[in-house]
Amino acid sequence: MATYQYTGDEVKEFPTLGITVKPGDTFESADEVISADVTLASAPKKTTPAAPVTPDAPTPSAPSDTTQGA
């Protein structure tokens, strides 16, 4: 989720988010918030999925070459 900061001068209601903010308040939202009095305080953290681990997977000792010995 991203964190936003309200920079306006008056109390403001965001009905779609179900919140009311005062000047200087920060809030989080899963959806992008676009408003003249709102700035992005911190972007959502993207996680990189770990590579799948296959236990006991055979490791070739040399590259396969099917043309040898033909």
C-alpha positions in Angstrom: 0.0 0.0 0.0 1.1 3.5 -0.7 1.2 6.2 2.0 -0.2 9.7 1.2 0.0 13.0 2.9 -2.8 15.6 2.9 -1.3 19.1 2.3 -4.6 21.1 2.2 -5.5 23.8 4.7 -9.0 22.5 5.7 -10.5 19.2 6.9 -11.3 17.1 3.9 -13.4 14.0 3.4 -12.6 11.2 1.0 -15.9 9.2 0.8 -14.5 6.5 -1.5 -11.7 5.8 1.1 -14.0 6.2 4.0 -11.7 8.7 5.8 -11.6 12.3 6.9 -8.2 14.0 7.1 -6.9 17.2 8.7 -4.0 19.2 7.3 -0.7 17.2 7.6 -2.4 13.8 8.1 -1.0 10.8 6.4 -3.1 7.8 5.3 -2.6 4.6 3.3 -4.5 3.4 0.3 -4.2 0.4 -1.9 -5.7 2.4 -4.8 -3.9 5.5 -6.3 -5.1 8.7 -4.8 -5.2 11.7 -7.2 -6.0 15.0 -5.6 -4.5 18.5 -5.7 -4.0 18.5 -2.0 -2.5 15.0 -1.6 1.1 14.0 -2.2 2.7 10.6 -2.3 4.6 10.1 1.0 6.0 6.6 0.2 5.4 4.3 -2.7 4.2 0.7 -2.1 7.1 -1.7 -1.6 7.4 -4.2 -4.5 8.4 -7.7 -3.5 10.3 -9.9 -5.8 9.2 -13.5 -5.6 11.8 -15.9 -4.7 13.0 -18.4 -7.3 11.4 -21.8 -6.8 13.5 -24.3 -5.1 13.5 -27.8 -6.5 15.3 -30.1 -4.0 17.5 -32.8 -5.3 17.4 -31.5 -8.8 20.2 -33.2 -10.9 22.9 -30.8 -12.0 24.6 -31.7 -15.3 28.3 -32.1 -15.1 28.8 -31.1 -18.7 26.7 -29.6 -21.5 24.7 -32.1 -23.4 25.9 -32.7 -27.0 23.9 -35.2 -28.9 26.1 -34.9 -32.0 29.1 -36.5 -30.4 29.9 -40.1 -31.3 27.5 -40.2 -34.2 
